[in-house]
């Protein structure tokens, strides 16, 4: 079985090829991870919609590997220039 961090990163990169993705182990156990995903596809989406997109990308494939996943999603700053955010 793949370790959680590489598996999460691979699935997210597959779904969002343009994204900057950083996946870290939060508790050092390998079962608690955090992911920061920055992608233009999040533009105009609520935080809930953004996170749902990530969970859809993970396709339920990591449930046996990860106990907790903390998500941080964002739109690249270059896409926000000139907007009030």
N, C-alpha and C positions, 0 to 999 in steps of 0.2 A: 504494500500500500504506500502511496506517495505521502510525504509529509504534508501537513495542512498548508503551510505558507506557500510552497511552490505550486500546489494544486490550485489554491485560490487565485494566485497571481496569473497562472496560465489560463484559467477559465475567464477571468475578467479581461485579460488582453485579447483573447479570442473574440469576445463579444464587442469590445471597444478598442479597436486597433489604434485609434488616434490618441488614446488616453495615456496620461502619466499615471502610473500605478506604483504604489509603495505598500507592501504588505509586511507587517511586523508581528512578532510574537509579543504579546502584552505581558504575560505572566511567567514566561520562561518554561511553560509546561508543554508547549506545542499545540495545546488545545484551546488557547485563548488568543485570538488574533485581532489585529486592527488593520484596516485597509483605507488608504487615502487614494481617491480616484478623481482626477481632474480631466474633464472632457467637455467638448463643445456640445455634445448631445444633451447635456443637462440644462442648456439654456432654455429658459421659459418653463421649466418643470419645477414643481414643488419639491421640497426635501423628501417627502414621502414617496413621490413618484420616482425621484432619483434612486432612492434606496431600493424600491421595488424593482427597478431596472437591473440593479446589481444582483439582487436575490434571484431574479429570473435568469440572469446569466450563469449563476452558480448551479442552476438546474437541480437543486437538492442533492448534488453529488458530494457535498462535504459534510453532511450531517453526522456521519459516523466518525469523522476526524476532528471536528471542531465543536467545542462546548459553547463558546461565545465568540461573536464576531462584531466588532465595533466599526461602523462605517463612517467615513467622512467623505462627502462628495462636494465638488465645486466645479464652476465654469472657469476656464482660463481667463485671467485678467484682461487679456487682449480683446476678448469678446465683450467685456463689460465697459470698456472705455466709452465715455459719453453717455452712459446710463446711470441713473440714480440707484445704486444698490448698496 
